[in-house]
Amino acid sequence: MAKQALLVVSFGTSYHETYHKTIEAIENDLKAAFPEADFFHAYTSKMIIGKLKKRDGIAMDT
């Protein structure tokens, strides 16, 4: 079987509670549905990416 990967891309959020309730919940469902696949996620919003890096030290893929 060929190696599989999932890439989940979203606008993003800078609110941790919102992330856990929405983006993380969907990502966890996808991970459970495709346990053999490598998993990657990225945000499209440069504003959110910058805010997370500056405020929380979180580096997010784009």
N, C-alpha and C positions, 0 to 999 in steps of 0.2 A: 504494500500500500504506500502511496506517495505521502510525503509529509504534508500536513495541513496546518494552516494558520488562520486565525481570526483577527481582523483589524477593525476595531470599533472606533468610529470617529464621531465626535459630537461637538456642538458649539462650546460646551463646557459650562461650569458654574464656579463661582468663588465662595459659595455658601456650603459649608461642610455637611450640614444636615440635609440640604437639598440633594447634594451629591449622593449621600448614602441612600436616600429614599428613591432616587430615580436612576441616575446613571449606573451607580454601583449595583443596584438591584437587577437591572437589565444585563449588565456584564456578568453577574453571578449566574443568572439563568442561562446565558450563552455558554459559559464555562462548563456548566453542568450538562448541557445538551451536547457539547463537543469536547469531552474530556481529553481526547487524544491530540487536540490541536494546540499549537503554541498560541498564546494570547497577547495582543498588543492593543493599547488604546491611545488615542490622541485627541487633542482639542483643536478647533479651528480658530477660535477667538484669540487674537494676539493680546487683546486687553486682559482677558481672563488669565492667559498664560503668564503674562507679565505680573499681574497682581498676585497670583499664587507663588511665583518665584520670589518676588520682593517681600511679601507679607509672611509666607509660610516656609520658604526655602524649598518648595516643590518644583522640580523640573518636569515639565510636561512635553511629550512629543507633539510635533505638529504635522 
